[in-house]
Amino acid sequence: MTEPAPTDLPAASATHPFRDPDLPFEDRITDLLARLTPEERVALLHQYQPPIDRLGIAEFRTGTEALHGLAWCGPATVFPQAVGLASTWDPDLLRRVGAATAAEVVARHRQEPALAGRNVWSPVVNPLRDPRWGRNEEGYAEDPWLTGVLGTAYARGLAGDDPRRLRTAPTLKHFLGYNNETDRCTTSSNLPPRVLWEYELPAYLPALRAGAAVAVMPSYNLVNGRPAHLSPLIADVLRVAAPGPILVVSDAYAPGNIAELQRFHPDPPHAYAHAVRAGLDSFTQDDGRPEPTLSHLRQALHDGLLDQADVDAAVRHVLSIRFRLGEFDPDPWNGEPVGAVPDPAHQDLAREAARRAIVLLKNDGLLPLRAPRRIAVIGQLGDTLQEDWYSGTLPYAVTARAGIAERAETVFCEAADRIALRHGGGYVTARGDGRPLTLAPGGADVDGSIAFDVFDWGGAWALRAVADGRYVSENGDDVLVNDQPGPNGWEVRQTFRAQERPDGAIVLFHIATGRYVTVAGDGVLRLAADADAAAPFTVDLLRSGAAEAAALAASADVAVVVAGDHPLVNGRETEDRRDLDLPAAQETVLRAVHAVNPATVLVLSSGYPFGITWADEHVPAIVWSAHGGQEYGHALAEVLFGDAEPAGRLTQTWYRSVTELPDLFDYDIIANDATYLYYLGTPLYPFGHGLGYGTVDYLGIEVTATGDRVEVTVRLANPGERAVEEVVQCYTHQHTSRVKQPLRQLRGFTRVRLEPGETRTVQVAFEAAALAVWDVTRDRYVVEEAQRTVQVGRSSRDIRLSAPLHVPGEVIPPRDPYAGAWAATGHDEYHGVTPCPVTRERGEAVRCTEPAAWVAFRDVDFEAGATSCRLLVNAPEGGTITLRLDDPLSGPVVGTVETPVCAEPYAFTEVTAPLNGAEGARDLYVVLSRTGIAFASLAFGAAD
């Protein structure tokens, strides 16, 4: 690589133009860029950017986690999980939480700059398409518009209100189509155009357009067969949407996947060069060891895979963020005081957020609690708070038990089974002090060394040794020890799956390593890869958690069962959920408690929905919140005792069973009738659901469409004797359309507090352009001329009022086969095909995945007749493409073409099929005979 000489190489000087805060950012960036050597520029493309001493430039690191508070930096305010913050339906609250988080990031950065950087990797704006997604807790909603509103609010809080200066630099995660952890680095999220433009992109664009988010992180997966880090949408859509430069940072180790796991390029230099050309500015690769990445980039420059201009464009994006953070100004903190970590005011905000995030799912009148004398708090989540992977360290913990105990006499039990594990003539024995578990002969006291408490997180057991209260773990050397405070870490080594054998014994499968527990010759419990070596254990039940819970519940006026998930087990980053069931042992406890005390409240604490059908049928009161942070117990007590109105509303559908969900890897929500937008079944709890302690009457509705704006006016009344808080939700439904329409779609909402006897009028407004669909025939948004209804109510299924809506629109005309080539992906319907790239850089085709696959193009006006069709095709083994009218199996054949054999997947060839009978307005089906055949486009020739 030849290095052109920079404009000068002086020592650091405060007089350099790049240090002049009165100059425009672009001029300052241009000046600094010119002073950097090519080697210095390349070095700025890694997460860990080195100092440049000769210019007085400090080191810089992208990436501080701040999903619901500052994380990974020690004690900090822990707010409710992101899905819990979203359930407040309160953008102002999210903005304030974001601002508090930013203040703690800045304060920690000033104390320890190497620990906490000011480029924050938050918010997560992936729509919550499927509740099985392991990272469900990180997102906001299954509705893309609501996700965009809440993500913008949180990002605005993180960034601050100064249009030039950033407090922190928020990064949207994870672009694009990312909702599965299973094989997340190798699976492709296939997004037809309408799903892309109507569902996925609307979640990302609002925060960028508002300038609230200034960075984006692509996702691990592929999208339509191309790695997300190489998506042309980064340049074509994201950068165009933003009012200024944005920084694009990779996810951790994702660049290496392009050549390795994904095999999209033959080697890292080709992969990294393509990533930079596609828009990646910062490589999060190899942690704090940038040299391998930089060497690949240097090689790419040397080989002509990258130009210096490509590097310089990426460096400008990197520097744009650093300049906006004030790094090169005389006062980089813009006069902001240091602040405390955590700030006492943030404690109050955490309590408010936790309180407003609680959703009342069901209430038969048991809540609010009316001065009970004695409350039994029961469950393995009853007296603990959990930190998730993106939590800060809790500065203190107010548990459900602690919060309720401040209000009434409280008794408690975890309701965990206590067991002993017997093998042959001995028992598994725990001795503490980090010593291994051993098999010892004979027995012992039930509270002694052979006793273990079993915590069931849904097919995953965590075993706590009674001897010292520590959890059983694998020590990194295949030896089991009891030395951990609980499930923890990136690789959770404290969970086991009990696999029952025909004789009733069990073997223990260690989930993290995929190995089995065995007893070595020295009596030490170790892990072995061979299932045949697994030691069979007999489980001796020393104490029944359900029986203990029932006895305690029978002695109380009210029983509060606190159940849910552990955020690091059975649903987390790298691990999707297999079902929606409440863990079996927790369900058993709930039923046992309810059997002896009908005054049972189920309190769910989880980062995702459960299919709690039995509880919904039998338990009189159910509340849910995400894991609520340090003030959870106080917030819960305030709601249970009626000090606060339940304010939360669900932001995703709660299904009854996993059987109601489509395949986890199928992202076509339109074809699969997924999410509240298209789901035809009856959900357990619908999107937007949440009860209050009072009643709100919906008295009248008025809809006005003026120009480009729709205003919906709703008159409400509170006939009760206590104040209520209502989330008035506004949906629309389009009755006629060229395409399949949502059953209902959220357009806006407003929160209102009504005092007893109060009547009030509220408004919800939205732009008429929001009603547009993506027209695949012309590749643009279209507001159709159609009959519509506005619906307002308490949830997507609890509609109280409706009114007609008319806005001017257009009729989508029949497809014109002679206006130009059609993209194969612009079809109206499909079967047995999947999208694939046309070239590595851009373009998409559809490829056959099963014989007799087809795509349909509806309402094609061939007029007097088409005589030929040109197709751009690729087929590794050849095959036939047949064009039929009206039906893919039995419709008349109007043309057939044999596809040439081509093993290279990016070599598409044009072939021509003569047509006969393609006349008038018909539906056209392109039928692919053989797996592997792909076509990218088709164009027609007309009869003279």
CORHUQUI-V339256 format. One record per helix or strand of 2 or more residues. SS is the DSSP state (H for helix, E for strand). FROM is the first residue (numbers start at 0). LEN is the number of residues. If there is no record, write none. Layout:
BEGIN
ss:SS from:FROM len:LEN
ss:SS from:FROM len:LEN
END
This chain:
BEGIN
ss:H from:16 len:3
ss:H from:24 len:11
ss:H from:37 len:6
ss:E from:47 len:2
ss:H from:52 len:3
ss:E from:59 len:5
ss:E from:74 len:2
ss:H from:81 len:5
ss:H from:90 len:21
ss:E from:118 len:2
ss:H from:135 len:3
ss:H from:143 len:16
ss:E from:168 len:7
ss:E from:187 len:2
ss:H from:192 len:17
ss:E from:214 len:4
ss:E from:221 len:2
ss:E from:225 len:2
ss:H from:227 len:3
ss:H from:232 len:9
ss:E from:246 len:3
ss:H from:253 len:6
ss:H from:267 len:11
ss:E from:281 len:2
ss:H from:290 len:12
ss:H from:307 len:17
ss:H from:343 len:13
ss:E from:358 len:5
ss:E from:373 len:5
ss:E from:392 len:2
ss:H from:399 len:6
ss:E from:408 len:5
ss:E from:416 len:7
ss:E from:425 len:4
ss:E from:437 len:4
ss:E from:451 len:5
ss:E from:460 len:5
ss:E from:470 len:4
ss:E from:478 len:6
ss:E from:495 len:5
ss:E from:505 len:5
ss:E from:514 len:5
ss:E from:523 len:5
ss:H from:530 len:3
ss:E from:536 len:7
ss:H from:544 len:10
ss:E from:557 len:7
ss:H from:583 len:13
ss:E from:599 len:6
ss:H from:612 len:6
ss:E from:620 len:5
ss:H from:631 len:9
ss:H from:657 len:3
ss:H from:674 len:4
ss:E from:696 len:10
ss:E from:708 len:9
ss:E from:723 len:11
ss:E from:744 len:10
ss:E from:758 len:9
ss:H from:767 len:4
ss:E from:772 len:3
ss:E from:779 len:3
ss:E from:787 len:6
ss:E from:798 len:7
ss:E from:814 len:2
ss:E from:821 len:2
ss:H from:823 len:3
ss:E from:828 len:3
ss:E from:832 len:5
ss:E from:843 len:5
ss:E from:852 len:9
ss:E from:865 len:9
ss:E from:878 len:7
ss:E from:892 len:7
ss:E from:908 len:10
ss:E from:920 len:8
ss:E from:933 len:9
END
